[in-house]
Amino acid sequence: MKINPVFKDTVGQRNAVTLLSESIASAKNDGEMMSPFFAQVAGGGKTHLLTRYLNGLKEVGVKTLFFSSPEEFREAGANWDSIINLITGNDRYAIGVDEAHLLENRKTIRLEKFKAFVMKALDKNNHKRTFSLDGQTTCSFNRKKGVICFGTNFPDMLDKSGALQSRFDLLELEAYSTDQLVDILQGMLVEAGFQAANEETLARIARCGRGTARPMEKIIGQIKMSRSASGDKKKTINREDVLQALLLKRMFPRGLTEHEIQMLNVCEVPRRDS
């Protein structure tokens, strides 16, 4: 399967990228599309893949909406109206919601209504059928017309029973290898305005990731802030910069925080009988 160009800067996640590329190609041919559920820890790539997937669908004529959180359409307003207009219209559409677990954060009428819509829309028994959204509004859903994408690092907060997740195309993303984290880190450095670091410095930062990019983001962000605070215009970073950032962030090598170390210390490891 040819990988869609929207994923050209995606590191790793080859299985997910292949499946999403197939869905975009199918949409281009007016075929069925997948509704993915991205589940991974913070910094694991779910937002990146979700937004790239929506961009790919948009390029083949699918109208898209992306919300970084359900809070963006919790209250009445243009965002909520845009959802209603899409799901009750005749155009092909894709709705992406990141931090989807926040649907359970506040029990508002609109959040409950949206969650009910997702449950009904992705129920295979409702495929191509018209159903009521709220007693007044009716809509229909089929995989050739609509896509719903959720991203969350707390899937159990959203759906303890698993009933909602089972309706999606579940994509459990892989942890990044150290080499993959180095590749991601090089992009972060460029975006932050730094020059490429040497291999030792890159590896030192990447090892702090422990499979995700989030700790690396914090380290680069701290170095950038420290440089700005001191008026230092230097574009290179070295071992001392990394160690200072770890100290300020109260992080240890491998990205462990004081809180994580405390939790490890209080955990009781059962001993085997000799």
C-alpha positions in Angstrom: 0.0 0.0 0.0 1.4 3.4 -1.0 1.7 5.7 2.0 -0.3 9.0 1.7 2.0 12.1 1.5 0.3 13.6 4.5 2.2 11.1 6.6 5.6 12.0 5.1 6.9 13.5 8.4 5.4 10.7 10.6 8.0 8.7 12.5 7.2 5.0 13.1 3.6 3.8 13.5 3.8 2.0 10.1 0.7 -0.2 10.7 -1.5 2.7 11.6 -0.1 4.9 8.8 -0.9 2.1 6.3 -4.4 1.6 7.5 -5.1 5.4 7.5 -3.6 5.7 4.0 -5.9 2.9 2.7 -8.9 4.7 4.2 -7.9 8.0 2.5 -7.5 6.1 -0.8 -10.9 4.5 -0.4 -12.5 7.9 0.3 -10.9 9.2 -2.9 -12.7 6.4 -4.8 -16.0 7.1 -2.9 -15.6 4.0 -0.8 -15.9 3.3 2.9 -13.7 5.1 5.4 -12.5 4.1 8.8 -13.4 5.8 12.1 -10.2 5.4 14.2 -9.9 5.5 17.9 -6.3 6.6 18.8 -5.3 5.3 22.2 -1.8 6.1 23.5 0.0 7.8 26.4 0.8 11.5 26.1 3.4 12.2 23.5 2.7 8.9 21.7 1.6 10.4 18.4 -2.1 10.2 18.5 -2.8 13.9 17.8 -0.3 13.9 15.0 -1.9 10.9 13.3 -5.5 12.2 13.9 -4.8 15.6 12.4 -2.8 14.1 9.4 -5.7 11.7 8.7 -8.2 14.6 8.7 -5.9 16.5 6.3 -5.7 13.6 4.0 -9.5 13.2 3.9 -9.9 16.9 3.3 -7.6 16.7 0.3 -10.0 14.1 -1.3 -13.1 16.2 -0.8 -14.3 15.3 2.7 -15.4 18.2 4.9 -13.5 18.1 8.2 -13.8 19.4 11.7 -11.1 19.1 14.4 -11.6 19.9 18.0 -8.6 19.7 20.4 -11.0 19.0 23.2 -14.8 18.4 23.7 -14.8 21.7 25.7 -14.7 23.5 22.3 -18.3 22.5 21.6 -19.6 22.1 25.1 -21.6 25.2 25.1 -24.0 26.5 22.4 -22.2 28.4 19.6 -20.7 28.1 16.1 -18.7 25.0 16.9 -21.8 23.0 17.9 -23.8 24.4 15.0 -21.0 23.2 12.6 -21.3 19.7 14.0 -25.1 19.6 13.5 -24.8 21.1 10.0 -22.4 18.3 9.0 -24.2 15.3 10.4 -27.6 16.4 9.1 -26.3 17.5 5.7 -25.6 15.6 2.5 -21.8 16.1 2.3 -19.2 13.6 3.3 -17.6 14.6 6.6 -15.0 13.7 9.2 -15.2 14.9 12.8 -12.0 14.6 14.9 -12.0 15.0 18.7 -8.8 15.0 20.7 -8.7 14.5 24.5 -12.0 12.7 24.0 -12.1 11.4 27.6 -13.2 15.0 28.5 -16.6 14.0 27.2 -17.0 12.5 30.7 -15.6 15.6 32.4 -18.9 17.5 32.6 -22.3 16.0 32.1 -23.8 18.8 29.8 -26.6 18.3 27.5 -24.5 18.8 24.4 -21.7 16.5 25.4 -24.2 13.8 26.3 -26.0 14.4 23.0 -22.7 14.1 21.0 -21.7 10.9 22.8 -25.1 9.4 22.1 -24.7 10.4 18.4 -21.4 8.6 18.2 -22.8 5.5 19.9 -25.8 5.4 17.5 -23.8 6.4 14.4 -21.1 3.7 14.8 -23.6 1.0 15.7 -23.5 -1.5 12.8 -27.3 -1.9 13.2 -27.8 1.7 12.3 -25.7 1.6 9.1 -27.4 3.7 6.5 -30.5 4.1 8.7 -32.0 7.4 9.9 -32.1 7.8 13.6 -33.2 10.5 16.1 -30.5 12.6 17.7 -32.5 14.5 20.3 -36.2 13.9 19.6 -36.2 16.8 17.2 -33.1 16.3 15.0 -32.7 13.3 12.8 -29.6 12.1 10.9 -28.0 9.1 9.3 -24.6 7.7 9.1 -22.7 5.3 6.9 -19.0 4.6 6.4 -19.0 6.1 2.9 -20.4 9.4 4.2 -19.0 9.9 7.7 -16.0 9.5 9.8 -15.6 10.0 13.6 -12.1 10.1 15.1 -11.3 10.0 18.8 -7.9 10.5 20.5 -7.3 10.0 24.2 -4.6 8.9 26.6 -7.3 7.9 29.1 -9.6 5.5 27.3 -10.9 3.9 30.5 -12.1 7.3 31.7 -14.2 7.7 28.5 -15.5 4.2 28.3 -15.1 1.8 31.2 -17.3 -0.9 29.6 -15.5 -0.8 26.2 -18.9 -0.5 24.4 -17.9 2.8 22.8 -14.4 1.8 21.8 -15.7 -1.4 20.2 -17.6 0.6 17.7 -14.5 2.4 16.4 -11.5 1.1 14.5 -9.2 0.8 17.5 -5.6 1.9 16.8 -3.3 1.2 19.8 -0.1 3.0 18.8 3.3 1.5 19.4 5.9 3.0 21.7 8.7 4.8 19.9 12.2 3.2 19.8 15.2 5.3 20.8 16.2 5.7 17.1 12.7 6.9 16.3 12.8 9.4 19.2 16.1 10.7 17.8 14.3 11.3 14.5 11.4 13.1 16.2 13.9 15.1 18.3 15.7 16.4 15.3 12.4 17.9 14.0 11.7 19.4 17.4 15.1 21.1 17.5 14.5 22.7 14.0 11.1 23.8 15.1 12.5 25.4 18.3 15.1 27.3 16.3 18.1 25.1 17.3 20.8 23.5 15.1 21.3 19.8 15.0 23.0 18.4 18.1 25.7 15.8 18.1 24.8 12.1 18.4 25.6 11.9 22.1 23.4 14.8 23.0 20.5 13.5 20.9 20.8 10.1 22.4 20.9 11.5 26.0 17.6 13.5 25.4 15.9 10.6 23.5 16.6 8.2 26.3 14.5 10.4 28.6 11.5 9.8 26.3 10.9 6.2 27.4 8.9 5.5 24.3 7.1 8.9 24.0 8.0 12.4 22.8 6.5 14.3 25.7 9.5 14.4 28.1 11.7 15.5 25.1 9.3 18.4 24.5 9.7 19.5 28.1 13.5 19.4 27.9 13.7 21.3 24.6 11.1 23.8 25.9 13.2 24.4 29.1 16.4 24.9 27.2 14.7 27.4 24.9 13.2 29.3 27.9 16.5 29.4 29.7 18.2 30.8 26.6 15.5 33.4 26.3 15.7 34.4 29.9 19.5 34.9 29.8 19.5 36.6 26.4 21.7 33.8 24.9 21.3 33.7 21.1 23.3 30.5 20.7 21.6 28.0 18.4 23.5 24.9 19.5 22.8 22.7 22.5 25.2 20.4 24.4 25.4 18.0 27.3 25.5 20.7 29.9 22.3 22.4 28.5 20.5 19.1 28.8 21.7 18.4 32.3 20.7 21.9 33.4 17.2 21.5 31.9 16.8 18.1 33.7 17.8 19.8 36.9 15.3 22.7 36.5 12.5 20.3 35.5 13.5 18.0 38.5 13.9 15.2 36.1 16.5 12.4 36.2 18.2 10.5 33.4 15.7 8.4 31.5 13.1 11.1 32.1 12.1 9.9 35.6 10.6 12.6 37.8 10.8 12.8 41.6 7.2 11.8 41.9 7.7 8.7 39.8 10.8 7.7 41.9 8.8 8.2 45.1 6.0 6.0 43.7 8.5 3.3 42.8 10.0 3.5 46.3 6.7 2.9 48.1 5.7 0.0 45.8 6.1 -3.3 47.6 7.6 -6.0 45.4 6.6 -9.5 46.6 9.5 -11.7 47.4 9.8 -15.3 46.1 10.1 -17.9 48.8 13.6 -19.3 48.8 
